[in-house]
Amino acid sequence: MKCPHCHEALPSLLCSECGKEIPEKSLYCCWCGKPVKMKGEEGEIDFSQRTLCSDGNCIGVVNEKGVCHICGKPYTGEPPI
Protein backbone atom coordinates (compact mmCIF):
# COMPACT_ATOMS: atom_id res chain seq x y z
CA MET A 1 0.00 0.00 0.00
CA LYS A 2 1.32 3.47 -0.90
CA CYS A 3 0.71 6.84 0.68
CA PRO A 4 -1.66 8.79 -1.60
CA HIS A 5 0.34 11.99 -1.00
CA CYS A 6 4.04 11.08 -1.13
CA HIS A 7 3.74 7.59 -2.70
CA GLU A 8 6.02 6.02 -0.06
CA ALA A 9 5.30 2.40 0.85
CA LEU A 10 3.21 2.07 4.02
CA PRO A 11 3.27 -0.97 6.31
CA SER A 12 0.10 -2.91 5.61
CA LEU A 13 -1.83 -6.09 6.31
CA LEU A 14 -4.77 -7.92 4.78
CA CYS A 15 -8.29 -7.53 6.11
CA SER A 16 -9.51 -10.83 7.59
CA GLU A 17 -13.02 -10.16 6.24
CA CYS A 18 -12.58 -8.93 2.66
CA GLY A 19 -8.90 -9.76 2.04
CA LYS A 20 -7.95 -6.30 0.76
CA GLU A 21 -4.79 -4.48 1.79
CA ILE A 22 -5.21 -1.98 4.64
CA PRO A 23 -2.76 0.20 6.63
CA GLU A 24 -1.08 -1.56 9.54
CA LYS A 25 -2.63 -0.83 12.98
CA SER A 26 -6.00 0.03 11.42
CA LEU A 27 -8.95 -0.48 13.74
CA TYR A 28 -11.42 -0.84 10.86
CA CYS A 29 -11.03 -1.92 7.23
CA CYS A 30 -11.15 1.09 4.90
CA TRP A 31 -12.81 -1.10 2.23
CA CYS A 32 -15.51 -3.13 4.02
CA GLY A 33 -15.72 -1.26 7.35
CA LYS A 34 -15.41 -4.38 9.51
CA PRO A 35 -13.34 -4.23 12.74
CA VAL A 36 -9.80 -5.52 12.24
CA LYS A 37 -8.90 -8.48 14.45
CA MET A 38 -5.29 -8.48 15.58
CA LYS A 39 -3.26 -11.66 15.90
CA GLY A 40 -4.09 -13.47 19.11
CA GLU A 41 -7.21 -11.41 19.70
CA GLU A 42 -10.02 -13.53 21.04
CA GLY A 43 -13.47 -12.00 21.12
CA GLU A 44 -14.28 -8.55 22.39
CA ILE A 45 -12.56 -6.57 25.11
CA ASP A 46 -14.22 -6.77 28.52
CA PHE A 47 -14.18 -3.12 29.63
CA SER A 48 -15.48 -4.04 33.10
CA GLN A 49 -12.07 -5.59 33.87
CA ARG A 50 -10.01 -2.43 33.27
CA THR A 51 -8.55 -0.31 36.06
CA LEU A 52 -8.89 3.44 35.55
CA CYS A 53 -6.04 5.84 36.34
CA SER A 54 -6.03 7.08 39.95
CA ASP A 55 -5.66 10.69 38.75
CA GLY A 56 -9.19 12.05 38.42
CA ASN A 57 -8.14 14.30 35.52
CA CYS A 58 -6.67 11.54 33.35
CA ILE A 59 -8.65 9.27 31.02
CA GLY A 60 -6.02 6.52 30.99
CA VAL A 61 -6.14 2.89 32.02
CA VAL A 62 -3.60 1.15 34.25
CA ASN A 63 -1.49 -1.32 32.25
CA GLU A 64 0.13 -4.60 33.28
CA LYS A 65 3.12 -2.68 34.72
CA GLY A 66 0.84 -0.90 37.22
CA VAL A 67 1.10 2.54 35.63
CA CYS A 68 -1.31 4.62 33.56
CA HIS A 69 -0.74 4.15 29.84
CA ILE A 70 -1.35 7.88 29.20
CA CYS A 71 0.15 9.92 32.07
CA GLY A 72 2.54 7.28 33.44
CA LYS A 73 1.51 7.73 37.08
CA PRO A 74 1.54 4.57 39.21
CA TYR A 75 -1.78 3.16 40.40
CA THR A 76 -2.46 4.17 44.02
CA GLY A 77 -5.37 1.83 44.63
CA GLU A 78 -7.72 4.73 45.21
CA PRO A 79 -10.60 5.25 42.77
CA PRO A 80 -10.64 8.53 40.81
CA ILE A 81 -12.76 11.31 42.31
PyMOL Python script that loads the backbone (N, CA, C, O; Angstrom):
from pymol import cmd

cmd.read_pdbstr("""\
ATOM      1  N   MET A   1       0.846  -1.166   0.000  1.00  0.00           N
ATOM      2  CA  MET A   1       0.000   0.000   0.000  1.00  0.00           C
ATOM      3  C   MET A   1       0.896   1.235   0.000  1.00  0.00           C
ATOM      4  O   MET A   1       1.903   1.275   0.707  1.00  0.00           O
ATOM      5  N   LYS A   2       0.527   2.245  -0.795  1.00  0.00           N
ATOM      6  CA  LYS A   2       1.322   3.466  -0.899  1.00  0.00           C
ATOM      7  C   LYS A   2       0.553   4.660  -0.366  1.00  0.00           C
ATOM      8  O   LYS A   2      -0.671   4.730  -0.473  1.00  0.00           O
ATOM      9  N   CYS A   3       1.290   5.595   0.208  1.00  0.00           N
ATOM     10  CA  CYS A   3       0.714   6.843   0.675  1.00  0.00           C
ATOM     11  C   CYS A   3       0.161   7.598  -0.532  1.00  0.00           C
ATOM     12  O   CYS A   3       0.862   7.745  -1.533  1.00  0.00           O
ATOM     13  N   PRO A   4      -1.091   8.084  -0.459  1.00  0.00           N
ATOM     14  CA  PRO A   4      -1.659   8.791  -1.598  1.00  0.00           C
ATOM     15  C   PRO A   4      -1.022  10.155  -1.843  1.00  0.00           C
ATOM     16  O   PRO A   4      -1.215  10.743  -2.907  1.00  0.00           O
ATOM     17  N   HIS A   5      -0.260  10.668  -0.866  1.00  0.00           N
ATOM     18  CA  HIS A   5       0.340  11.988  -0.999  1.00  0.00           C
ATOM     19  C   HIS A   5       1.790  11.925  -1.469  1.00  0.00           C
ATOM     20  O   HIS A   5       2.158  12.590  -2.438  1.00  0.00           O
ATOM     21  N   CYS A   6       2.619  11.125  -0.784  1.00  0.00           N
ATOM     22  CA  CYS A   6       4.043  11.083  -1.130  1.00  0.00           C
ATOM     23  C   CYS A   6       4.442   9.808  -1.874  1.00  0.00           C
ATOM     24  O   CYS A   6       5.570   9.705  -2.355  1.00  0.00           O
ATOM     25  N   HIS A   7       3.543   8.851  -1.971  1.00  0.00           N
ATOM     26  CA  HIS A   7       3.739   7.589  -2.696  1.00  0.00           C
ATOM     27  C   HIS A   7       4.786   6.675  -2.070  1.00  0.00           C
ATOM     28  O   HIS A   7       5.287   5.764  -2.728  1.00  0.00           O
ATOM     29  N   GLU A   8       5.123   6.913  -0.789  1.00  0.00           N
ATOM     30  CA  GLU A   8       6.016   6.018  -0.059  1.00  0.00           C
ATOM     31  C   GLU A   8       5.235   4.764   0.331  1.00  0.00           C
ATOM     32  O   GLU A   8       4.020   4.815   0.523  1.00  0.00           O
ATOM     33  N   ALA A   9       5.942   3.644   0.446  1.00  0.00           N
ATOM     34  CA  ALA A   9       5.304   2.399   0.855  1.00  0.00           C
ATOM     35  C   ALA A   9       4.920   2.474   2.327  1.00  0.00           C
ATOM     36  O   ALA A   9       5.731   2.884   3.158  1.00  0.00           O
ATOM     37  N   LEU A  10       3.698   2.085   2.656  1.00  0.00           N
ATOM     38  CA  LEU A  10       3.206   2.069   4.024  1.00  0.00           C
ATOM     39  C   LEU A  10       3.125   0.624   4.507  1.00  0.00           C
ATOM     40  O   LEU A  10       2.770  -0.267   3.736  1.00  0.00           O
ATOM     41  N   PRO A  11       3.454   0.384   5.786  1.00  0.00           N
ATOM     42  CA  PRO A  11       3.268  -0.970   6.313  1.00  0.00           C
ATOM     43  C   PRO A  11       1.789  -1.336   6.223  1.00  0.00           C
ATOM     44  O   PRO A  11       0.928  -0.522   6.557  1.00  0.00           O
ATOM     45  N   SER A  12       1.496  -2.536   5.782  1.00  0.00           N
ATOM     46  CA  SER A  12       0.105  -2.915   5.609  1.00  0.00           C
ATOM     47  C   SER A  12      -0.130  -4.362   6.006  1.00  0.00           C
ATOM     48  O   SER A  12       0.806  -5.120   6.261  1.00  0.00           O
ATOM     49  N   LEU A  13      -1.404  -4.724   6.050  1.00  0.00           N
ATOM     50  CA  LEU A  13      -1.827  -6.087   6.310  1.00  0.00           C
ATOM     51  C   LEU A  13      -3.085  -6.339   5.507  1.00  0.00           C
ATOM     52  O   LEU A  13      -3.623  -5.423   4.885  1.00  0.00           O
ATOM     53  N   LEU A  14      -3.561  -7.586   5.516  1.00  0.00           N
ATOM     54  CA  LEU A  14      -4.767  -7.920   4.778  1.00  0.00           C
ATOM     55  C   LEU A  14      -5.946  -8.009   5.735  1.00  0.00           C
ATOM     56  O   LEU A  14      -5.829  -8.567   6.826  1.00  0.00           O
ATOM     57  N   CYS A  15      -7.072  -7.460   5.324  1.00  0.00           N
ATOM     58  CA  CYS A  15      -8.293  -7.530   6.111  1.00  0.00           C
ATOM     59  C   CYS A  15      -8.735  -8.985   6.205  1.00  0.00           C
ATOM     60  O   CYS A  15      -8.771  -9.687   5.194  1.00  0.00           O
ATOM     61  N   SER A  16      -9.071  -9.443   7.405  1.00  0.00           N
ATOM     62  CA  SER A  16      -9.505 -10.829   7.595  1.00  0.00           C
ATOM     63  C   SER A  16     -10.902 -11.077   7.036  1.00  0.00           C
ATOM     64  O   SER A  16     -11.291 -12.229   6.842  1.00  0.00           O
ATOM     65  N   GLU A  17     -11.658 -10.020   6.777  1.00  0.00           N
ATOM     66  CA  GLU A  17     -13.016 -10.164   6.244  1.00  0.00           C
ATOM     67  C   GLU A  17     -13.045 -10.145   4.714  1.00  0.00           C
ATOM     68  O   GLU A  17     -13.561 -11.070   4.088  1.00  0.00           O
ATOM     69  N   CYS A  18     -12.483  -9.077   4.112  1.00  0.00           N
ATOM     70  CA  CYS A  18     -12.579  -8.932   2.655  1.00  0.00           C
ATOM     71  C   CYS A  18     -11.287  -9.282   1.921  1.00  0.00           C
ATOM     72  O   CYS A  18     -11.297  -9.472   0.704  1.00  0.00           O
ATOM     73  N   GLY A  19     -10.169  -9.368   2.659  1.00  0.00           N
ATOM     74  CA  GLY A  19      -8.901  -9.758   2.045  1.00  0.00           C
ATOM     75  C   GLY A  19      -8.144  -8.639   1.352  1.00  0.00           C
ATOM     76  O   GLY A  19      -7.095  -8.888   0.759  1.00  0.00           O
ATOM     77  N   LYS A  20      -8.644  -7.419   1.410  1.00  0.00           N
ATOM     78  CA  LYS A  20      -7.952  -6.300   0.762  1.00  0.00           C
ATOM     79  C   LYS A  20      -6.869  -5.741   1.673  1.00  0.00           C
ATOM     80  O   LYS A  20      -6.901  -5.918   2.891  1.00  0.00           O
ATOM     81  N   GLU A  21      -5.914  -5.064   1.057  1.00  0.00           N
ATOM     82  CA  GLU A  21      -4.787  -4.481   1.787  1.00  0.00           C
ATOM     83  C   GLU A  21      -5.230  -3.217   2.523  1.00  0.00           C
ATOM     84  O   GLU A  21      -5.875  -2.341   1.946  1.00  0.00           O
ATOM     85  N   ILE A  22      -4.870  -3.138   3.818  1.00  0.00           N
ATOM     86  CA  ILE A  22      -5.212  -1.982   4.638  1.00  0.00           C
ATOM     87  C   ILE A  22      -3.975  -1.540   5.411  1.00  0.00           C
ATOM     88  O   ILE A  22      -3.064  -2.343   5.614  1.00  0.00           O
ATOM     89  N   PRO A  23      -3.918  -0.270   5.852  1.00  0.00           N
ATOM     90  CA  PRO A  23      -2.761   0.197   6.628  1.00  0.00           C
ATOM     91  C   PRO A  23      -2.618  -0.589   7.935  1.00  0.00           C
ATOM     92  O   PRO A  23      -3.606  -0.929   8.586  1.00  0.00           O
ATOM     93  N   GLU A  24      -1.374  -0.865   8.297  1.00  0.00           N
ATOM     94  CA  GLU A  24      -1.082  -1.558   9.543  1.00  0.00           C
ATOM     95  C   GLU A  24      -1.620  -0.756  10.723  1.00  0.00           C
ATOM     96  O   GLU A  24      -1.618   0.474  10.678  1.00  0.00           O
ATOM     97  N   LYS A  25      -2.072  -1.416  11.762  1.00  0.00           N
ATOM     98  CA  LYS A  25      -2.634  -0.829  12.983  1.00  0.00           C
ATOM     99  C   LYS A  25      -3.994  -0.179  12.766  1.00  0.00           C
ATOM    100  O   LYS A  25      -4.450   0.592  13.610  1.00  0.00           O
ATOM    101  N   SER A  26      -4.648  -0.479  11.644  1.00  0.00           N
ATOM    102  CA  SER A  26      -5.999   0.034  11.424  1.00  0.00           C
ATOM    103  C   SER A  26      -6.953  -0.640  12.394  1.00  0.00           C
ATOM    104  O   SER A  26      -6.797  -1.821  12.702  1.00  0.00           O
ATOM    105  N   LEU A  27      -7.930   0.097  12.873  1.00  0.00           N
ATOM    106  CA  LEU A  27      -8.951  -0.483  13.739  1.00  0.00           C
ATOM    107  C   LEU A  27     -10.117  -1.031  12.925  1.00  0.00           C
ATOM    108  O   LEU A  27     -10.785  -1.980  13.336  1.00  0.00           O
ATOM    109  N   TYR A  28     -10.354  -0.418  11.756  1.00  0.00           N
ATOM    110  CA  TYR A  28     -11.418  -0.845  10.861  1.00  0.00           C
ATOM    111  C   TYR A  28     -10.875  -0.915   9.439  1.00  0.00           C
ATOM    112  O   TYR A  28      -9.971  -0.163   9.076  1.00  0.00           O
ATOM    113  N   CYS A  29     -11.429  -1.818   8.640  1.00  0.00           N
ATOM    114  CA  CYS A  29     -11.030  -1.920   7.234  1.00  0.00           C
ATOM    115  C   CYS A  29     -11.570  -0.710   6.476  1.00  0.00           C
ATOM    116  O   CYS A  29     -12.741  -0.359   6.613  1.00  0.00           O
ATOM    117  N   CYS A  30     -10.715  -0.078   5.680  1.00  0.00           N
ATOM    118  CA  CYS A  30     -11.146   1.094   4.904  1.00  0.00           C
ATOM    119  C   CYS A  30     -11.956   0.681   3.673  1.00  0.00           C
ATOM    120  O   CYS A  30     -12.492   1.543   2.976  1.00  0.00           O
ATOM    121  N   TRP A  31     -12.055  -0.627   3.395  1.00  0.00           N
ATOM    122  CA  TRP A  31     -12.810  -1.105   2.235  1.00  0.00           C
ATOM    123  C   TRP A  31     -14.184  -1.637   2.631  1.00  0.00           C
ATOM    124  O   TRP A  31     -15.192  -1.263   2.032  1.00  0.00           O
ATOM    125  N   CYS A  32     -14.228  -2.515   3.645  1.00  0.00           N
ATOM    126  CA  CYS A  32     -15.507  -3.134   4.017  1.00  0.00           C
ATOM    127  C   CYS A  32     -16.070  -2.588   5.326  1.00  0.00           C
ATOM    128  O   CYS A  32     -17.240  -2.818   5.631  1.00  0.00           O
ATOM    129  N   GLY A  33     -15.250  -1.859   6.115  1.00  0.00           N
ATOM    130  CA  GLY A  33     -15.725  -1.256   7.352  1.00  0.00           C
ATOM    131  C   GLY A  33     -15.761  -2.180   8.558  1.00  0.00           C
ATOM    132  O   GLY A  33     -16.140  -1.749   9.647  1.00  0.00           O
ATOM    133  N   LYS A  34     -15.381  -3.427   8.393  1.00  0.00           N
ATOM    134  CA  LYS A  34     -15.408  -4.380   9.510  1.00  0.00           C
ATOM    135  C   LYS A  34     -14.254  -4.106  10.468  1.00  0.00           C
ATOM    136  O   LYS A  34     -13.194  -3.649  10.039  1.00  0.00           O
ATOM    137  N   PRO A  35     -14.447  -4.381  11.780  1.00  0.00           N
ATOM    138  CA  PRO A  35     -13.343  -4.230  12.744  1.00  0.00           C
ATOM    139  C   PRO A  35     -12.209  -5.185  12.396  1.00  0.00           C
ATOM    140  O   PRO A  35     -12.446  -6.325  11.996  1.00  0.00           O
ATOM    141  N   VAL A  36     -10.981  -4.714  12.549  1.00  0.00           N
ATOM    142  CA  VAL A  36      -9.804  -5.524  12.243  1.00  0.00           C
ATOM    143  C   VAL A  36      -9.440  -6.327  13.488  1.00  0.00           C
ATOM    144  O   VAL A  36      -9.285  -5.762  14.571  1.00  0.00           O
ATOM    145  N   LYS A  37      -9.305  -7.625  13.338  1.00  0.00           N
ATOM    146  CA  LYS A  37      -8.896  -8.481  14.447  1.00  0.00           C
ATOM    147  C   LYS A  37      -7.385  -8.642  14.391  1.00  0.00           C
ATOM    148  O   LYS A  37      -6.829  -9.036  13.365  1.00  0.00           O
ATOM    149  N   MET A  38      -6.728  -8.332  15.501  1.00  0.00           N
ATOM    150  CA  MET A  38      -5.286  -8.475  15.580  1.00  0.00           C
ATOM    151  C   MET A  38      -4.934  -9.920  15.909  1.00  0.00           C
ATOM    152  O   MET A  38      -5.764 -10.662  16.433  1.00  0.00           O
ATOM    153  N   LYS A  39      -3.712 -10.316  15.603  1.00  0.00           N
ATOM    154  CA  LYS A  39      -3.261 -11.665  15.902  1.00  0.00           C
ATOM    155  C   LYS A  39      -3.399 -11.944  17.388  1.00  0.00           C
ATOM    156  O   LYS A  39      -3.011 -11.119  18.215  1.00  0.00           O
ATOM    157  N   GLY A  40      -3.937 -13.080  17.727  1.00  0.00           N
ATOM    158  CA  GLY A  40      -4.094 -13.474  19.114  1.00  0.00           C
ATOM    159  C   GLY A  40      -5.300 -12.870  19.802  1.00  0.00           C
ATOM    160  O   GLY A  40      -5.555 -13.157  20.971  1.00  0.00           O
ATOM    161  N   GLU A  41      -6.038 -12.047  19.099  1.00  0.00           N
ATOM    162  CA  GLU A  41      -7.208 -11.409  19.696  1.00  0.00           C
ATOM    163  C   GLU A  41      -8.351 -12.408  19.728  1.00  0.00           C
ATOM    164  O   GLU A  41      -8.699 -13.000  18.707  1.00  0.00           O
ATOM    165  N   GLU A  42      -8.925 -12.590  20.890  1.00  0.00           N
ATOM    166  CA  GLU A  42     -10.019 -13.533  21.042  1.00  0.00           C
ATOM    167  C   GLU A  42     -11.249 -12.803  21.545  1.00  0.00           C
ATOM    168  O   GLU A  42     -11.297 -12.395  22.705  1.00  0.00           O
ATOM    169  N   GLY A  43     -12.229 -12.636  20.700  1.00  0.00           N
ATOM    170  CA  GLY A  43     -13.472 -11.999  21.117  1.00  0.00           C
ATOM    171  C   GLY A  43     -13.320 -10.517  21.378  1.00  0.00           C
ATOM    172  O   GLY A  43     -12.368  -9.881  20.928  1.00  0.00           O
ATOM    173  N   GLU A  44     -14.276  -9.980  22.114  1.00  0.00           N
ATOM    174  CA  GLU A  44     -14.284  -8.554  22.394  1.00  0.00           C
ATOM    175  C   GLU A  44     -13.591  -8.254  23.714  1.00  0.00           C
ATOM    176  O   GLU A  44     -13.413  -9.138  24.552  1.00  0.00           O
ATOM    177  N   ILE A  45     -13.209  -7.014  23.886  1.00  0.00           N
ATOM    178  CA  ILE A  45     -12.559  -6.566  25.111  1.00  0.00           C
ATOM    179  C   ILE A  45     -13.609  -6.412  26.199  1.00  0.00           C
ATOM    180  O   ILE A  45     -14.676  -5.848  25.957  1.00  0.00           O
ATOM    181  N   ASP A  46     -13.316  -6.908  27.393  1.00  0.00           N
ATOM    182  CA  ASP A  46     -14.219  -6.772  28.524  1.00  0.00           C
ATOM    183  C   ASP A  46     -13.819  -5.507  29.287  1.00  0.00           C
ATOM    184  O   ASP A  46     -12.892  -5.531  30.097  1.00  0.00           O
ATOM    185  N   PHE A  47     -14.523  -4.405  29.023  1.00  0.00           N
ATOM    186  CA  PHE A  47     -14.181  -3.123  29.628  1.00  0.00           C
ATOM    187  C   PHE A  47     -14.429  -3.100  31.132  1.00  0.00           C
ATOM    188  O   PHE A  47     -13.887  -2.236  31.823  1.00  0.00           O
ATOM    189  N   SER A  48     -15.224  -4.016  31.655  1.00  0.00           N
ATOM    190  CA  SER A  48     -15.478  -4.042  33.097  1.00  0.00           C
ATOM    191  C   SER A  48     -14.249  -4.496  33.874  1.00  0.00           C
ATOM    192  O   SER A  48     -14.193  -4.305  35.089  1.00  0.00           O
ATOM    193  N   GLN A  49     -13.269  -5.089  33.209  1.00  0.00           N
ATOM    194  CA  GLN A  49     -12.070  -5.595  33.872  1.00  0.00           C
ATOM    195  C   GLN A  49     -10.920  -4.598  33.880  1.00  0.00           C
ATOM    196  O   GLN A  49      -9.856  -4.914  34.412  1.00  0.00           O
ATOM    197  N   ARG A  50     -11.090  -3.407  33.314  1.00  0.00           N
ATOM    198  CA  ARG A  50     -10.007  -2.431  33.268  1.00  0.00           C
ATOM    199  C   ARG A  50      -9.940  -1.640  34.570  1.00  0.00           C
ATOM    200  O   ARG A  50     -10.941  -1.491  35.271  1.00  0.00           O
ATOM    201  N   THR A  51      -8.759  -1.138  34.881  1.00  0.00           N
ATOM    202  CA  THR A  51      -8.547  -0.313  36.062  1.00  0.00           C
ATOM    203  C   THR A  51      -8.232   1.099  35.590  1.00  0.00           C
ATOM    204  O   THR A  51      -7.247   1.321  34.885  1.00  0.00           O
ATOM    205  N   LEU A  52      -9.071   2.052  35.981  1.00  0.00           N
ATOM    206  CA  LEU A  52      -8.886   3.435  35.552  1.00  0.00           C
ATOM    207  C   LEU A  52      -7.751   4.086  36.324  1.00  0.00           C
ATOM    208  O   LEU A  52      -7.453   3.696  37.453  1.00  0.00           O
ATOM    209  N   CYS A  53      -7.121   5.077  35.711  1.00  0.00           N
ATOM    210  CA  CYS A  53      -6.040   5.838  36.337  1.00  0.00           C
ATOM    211  C   CYS A  53      -6.543   6.473  37.631  1.00  0.00           C
ATOM    212  O   CYS A  53      -7.685   6.926  37.712  1.00  0.00           O
ATOM    213  N   SER A  54      -5.671   6.500  38.646  1.00  0.00           N
ATOM    214  CA  SER A  54      -6.028   7.079  39.948  1.00  0.00           C
ATOM    215  C   SER A  54      -6.188   8.591  39.896  1.00  0.00           C
ATOM    216  O   SER A  54      -6.869   9.172  40.741  1.00  0.00           O
ATOM    217  N   ASP A  55      -5.565   9.236  38.906  1.00  0.00           N
ATOM    218  CA  ASP A  55      -5.659  10.687  38.748  1.00  0.00           C
ATOM    219  C   ASP A  55      -7.033  11.007  38.155  1.00  0.00           C
ATOM    220  O   ASP A  55      -7.339  10.576  37.043  1.00  0.00           O
ATOM    221  N   GLY A  56      -7.843  11.739  38.867  1.00  0.00           N
ATOM    222  CA  GLY A  56      -9.192  12.050  38.419  1.00  0.00           C
ATOM    223  C   GLY A  56      -9.269  12.891  37.163  1.00  0.00           C
ATOM    224  O   GLY A  56     -10.345  13.015  36.577  1.00  0.00           O
ATOM    225  N   ASN A  57      -8.151  13.477  36.727  1.00  0.00           N
ATOM    226  CA  ASN A  57      -8.137  14.303  35.522  1.00  0.00           C
ATOM    227  C   ASN A  57      -7.684  13.546  34.288  1.00  0.00           C
ATOM    228  O   ASN A  57      -7.760  14.075  33.179  1.00  0.00           O
ATOM    229  N   CYS A  58      -7.216  12.322  34.459  1.00  0.00           N
ATOM    230  CA  CYS A  58      -6.669  11.538  33.350  1.00  0.00           C
ATOM    231  C   CYS A  58      -7.710  10.519  32.874  1.00  0.00           C
ATOM    232  O   CYS A  58      -8.491  10.000  33.671  1.00  0.00           O
ATOM    233  N   ILE A  59      -7.710  10.244  31.583  1.00  0.00           N
ATOM    234  CA  ILE A  59      -8.647   9.273  31.018  1.00  0.00           C
ATOM    235  C   ILE A  59      -7.998   7.915  30.777  1.00  0.00           C
ATOM    236  O   ILE A  59      -8.604   7.039  30.160  1.00  0.00           O
ATOM    237  N   GLY A  60      -6.773   7.737  31.258  1.00  0.00           N
ATOM    238  CA  GLY A  60      -6.018   6.521  30.995  1.00  0.00           C
ATOM    239  C   GLY A  60      -6.474   5.304  31.778  1.00  0.00           C
ATOM    240  O   GLY A  60      -7.313   5.378  32.676  1.00  0.00           O
ATOM    241  N   VAL A  61      -5.880   4.176  31.395  1.00  0.00           N
ATOM    242  CA  VAL A  61      -6.140   2.889  32.018  1.00  0.00           C
ATOM    243  C   VAL A  61      -4.805   2.343  32.511  1.00  0.00           C
ATOM    244  O   VAL A  61      -3.783   2.489  31.841  1.00  0.00           O
ATOM    245  N   VAL A  62      -4.818   1.715  33.681  1.00  0.00           N
ATOM    246  CA  VAL A  62      -3.596   1.152  34.248  1.00  0.00           C
ATOM    247  C   VAL A  62      -3.217  -0.102  33.466  1.00  0.00           C
ATOM    248  O   VAL A  62      -4.048  -0.982  33.242  1.00  0.00           O
ATOM    249  N   ASN A  63      -1.948  -0.171  33.052  1.00  0.00           N
ATOM    250  CA  ASN A  63      -1.489  -1.316  32.255  1.00  0.00           C
ATOM    251  C   ASN A  63      -0.939  -2.413  33.150  1.00  0.00           C
ATOM    252  O   ASN A  63      -1.014  -2.320  34.375  1.00  0.00           O
ATOM    253  N   GLU A  64      -0.380  -3.459  32.533  1.00  0.00           N
ATOM    254  CA  GLU A  64       0.135  -4.604  33.280  1.00  0.00           C
ATOM    255  C   GLU A  64       1.343  -4.264  34.146  1.00  0.00           C
ATOM    256  O   GLU A  64       1.696  -5.040  35.035  1.00  0.00           O
ATOM    257  N   LYS A  65       1.983  -3.122  33.905  1.00  0.00           N
ATOM    258  CA  LYS A  65       3.120  -2.680  34.722  1.00  0.00           C
ATOM    259  C   LYS A  65       2.672  -1.888  35.949  1.00  0.00           C
ATOM    260  O   LYS A  65       3.500  -1.516  36.780  1.00  0.00           O
ATOM    261  N   GLY A  66       1.363  -1.625  36.069  1.00  0.00           N
ATOM    262  CA  GLY A  66       0.843  -0.904  37.217  1.00  0.00           C
ATOM    263  C   GLY A  66       0.880   0.602  37.090  1.00  0.00           C
ATOM    264  O   GLY A  66       0.719   1.316  38.079  1.00  0.00           O
ATOM    265  N   VAL A  67       1.093   1.098  35.859  1.00  0.00           N
ATOM    266  CA  VAL A  67       1.101   2.545  35.631  1.00  0.00           C
ATOM    267  C   VAL A  67       0.090   2.898  34.551  1.00  0.00           C
ATOM    268  O   VAL A  67      -0.274   2.062  33.725  1.00  0.00           O
ATOM    269  N   CYS A  68      -0.358   4.145  34.570  1.00  0.00           N
ATOM    270  CA  CYS A  68      -1.305   4.622  33.564  1.00  0.00           C
ATOM    271  C   CYS A  68      -0.630   4.657  32.194  1.00  0.00           C
ATOM    272  O   CYS A  68       0.507   5.112  32.070  1.00  0.00           O
ATOM    273  N   HIS A  69      -1.321   4.182  31.179  1.00  0.00           N
ATOM    274  CA  HIS A  69      -0.736   4.154  29.835  1.00  0.00           C
ATOM    275  C   HIS A  69      -0.703   5.530  29.173  1.00  0.00           C
ATOM    276  O   HIS A  69      -0.080   5.692  28.124  1.00  0.00           O
ATOM    277  N   ILE A  70      -1.369   6.529  29.772  1.00  0.00           N
ATOM    278  CA  ILE A  70      -1.353   7.883  29.203  1.00  0.00           C
ATOM    279  C   ILE A  70      -0.420   8.807  29.981  1.00  0.00           C
ATOM    280  O   ILE A  70       0.496   9.389  29.401  1.00  0.00           O
ATOM    281  N   CYS A  71      -0.644   8.948  31.304  1.00  0.00           N
ATOM    282  CA  CYS A  71       0.149   9.917  32.073  1.00  0.00           C
ATOM    283  C   CYS A  71       1.360   9.287  32.753  1.00  0.00           C
ATOM    284  O   CYS A  71       2.266  10.002  33.183  1.00  0.00           O
ATOM    285  N   GLY A  72       1.388   7.956  32.857  1.00  0.00           N
ATOM    286  CA  GLY A  72       2.544   7.278  33.436  1.00  0.00           C
ATOM    287  C   GLY A  72       2.576   7.220  34.954  1.00  0.00           C
ATOM    288  O   GLY A  72       3.531   6.699  35.531  1.00  0.00           O
ATOM    289  N   LYS A  73       1.539   7.751  35.615  1.00  0.00           N
ATOM    290  CA  LYS A  73       1.512   7.729  37.077  1.00  0.00           C
ATOM    291  C   LYS A  73       1.205   6.314  37.566  1.00  0.00           C
ATOM    292  O   LYS A  73       0.405   5.609  36.952  1.00  0.00           O
ATOM    293  N   PRO A  74       1.838   5.891  38.673  1.00  0.00           N
ATOM    294  CA  PRO A  74       1.543   4.566  39.210  1.00  0.00           C
ATOM    295  C   PRO A  74       0.149   4.530  39.834  1.00  0.00           C
ATOM    296  O   PRO A  74      -0.358   5.546  40.311  1.00  0.00           O
ATOM    297  N   TYR A  75      -0.457   3.351  39.822  1.00  0.00           N
ATOM    298  CA  TYR A  75      -1.783   3.157  40.401  1.00  0.00           C
ATOM    299  C   TYR A  75      -1.690   3.201  41.917  1.00  0.00           C
ATOM    300  O   TYR A  75      -0.871   2.493  42.504  1.00  0.00           O
ATOM    301  N   THR A  76      -2.518   4.022  42.565  1.00  0.00           N
ATOM    302  CA  THR A  76      -2.464   4.172  44.023  1.00  0.00           C
ATOM    303  C   THR A  76      -3.464   3.285  44.741  1.00  0.00           C
ATOM    304  O   THR A  76      -3.416   3.171  45.965  1.00  0.00           O
ATOM    305  N   GLY A  77      -4.348   2.668  44.018  1.00  0.00           N
ATOM    306  CA  GLY A  77      -5.369   1.834  44.632  1.00  0.00           C
ATOM    307  C   GLY A  77      -6.614   2.582  45.017  1.00  0.00           C
ATOM    308  O   GLY A  77      -7.609   1.984  45.427  1.00  0.00           O
ATOM    309  N   GLU A  78      -6.563   3.900  44.888  1.00  0.00           N
ATOM    310  CA  GLU A  78      -7.725   4.730  45.209  1.00  0.00           C
ATOM    311  C   GLU A  78      -8.488   5.043  43.938  1.00  0.00           C
ATOM    312  O   GLU A  78      -7.878   5.378  42.923  1.00  0.00           O
ATOM    313  N   PRO A  79      -9.819   4.939  43.969  1.00  0.00           N
ATOM    314  CA  PRO A  79     -10.597   5.253  42.772  1.00  0.00           C
ATOM    315  C   PRO A  79     -10.530   6.750  42.463  1.00  0.00           C
ATOM    316  O   PRO A  79     -10.385   7.567  43.372  1.00  0.00           O
ATOM    317  N   PRO A  80     -10.636   7.109  41.169  1.00  0.00           N
ATOM    318  CA  PRO A  80     -10.641   8.533  40.815  1.00  0.00           C
ATOM    319  C   PRO A  80     -11.849   9.239  41.418  1.00  0.00           C
ATOM    320  O   PRO A  80     -12.905   8.634  41.608  1.00  0.00           O
ATOM    321  N   ILE A  81     -11.685  10.498  41.709  1.00  0.00           N
ATOM    322  CA  ILE A  81     -12.759  11.310  42.308  1.00  0.00           C
ATOM    323  C   ILE A  81     -13.726  11.749  41.237  1.00  0.00           C
ATOM    324  O   ILE A  81     -14.701  12.441  41.531  1.00  0.00           O
TER     325      ILE A  81
END
""", "prot")
cmd.dss("prot")
cmd.show_as("cartoon", "prot")
cmd.util.cbc("prot")
cmd.orient("prot")
